[in-house]
């Protein structure tokens, strides 16, 4: 399921705000793709 936007960023540190107010409680996995890397992070939504 794709819920965000694809954006390209320059090298460095970035912050992205994600509105999870309509998400049910649960565990979600965020995938971040770089030029030669792929990182998967777990996000827990609890209300």
N, C-alpha and C positions, 0 to 999 in steps of 0.2 A: 504494500500500500504506500503510495507516495502522497505525502500530505504537505510538503513544503515547497519551496522554490529552489531551483537550481541557480546558484550564483557562483561567479568566479571571483576570488579574492587574491590580492597580492600576498606575497609572503609576509608572515608576521602573526601577531595575536589578534583575534577577532572575537566579538561577542554577538550572539544571535539570540533574540527573544522569541520564545515559542509560546503562543497562547494555548494552554491545555485545558481551558475552562470547559470545553465541550467534550473532552476525552473522558471516558469512564476510567475508574481506578484500574490500575494494572501496570504491567511491565512493558516497556516499549524499547526498541533498539534503534538507535540513531546511527546511520552509516555516513561517514565523512570520507569522500574520495579526493585524493591528491593526485598529482601528476604520476607519481610512481608508488603511491601508498594508498592503503584503505584502512580506516579505523572504525571499529564498531563500539559504541558506548551504550550501556544500559541506563535507561531512565525510568524511575518509579514515580507514578502519579498516585497520590493519596489525597483525598479531600476530606 
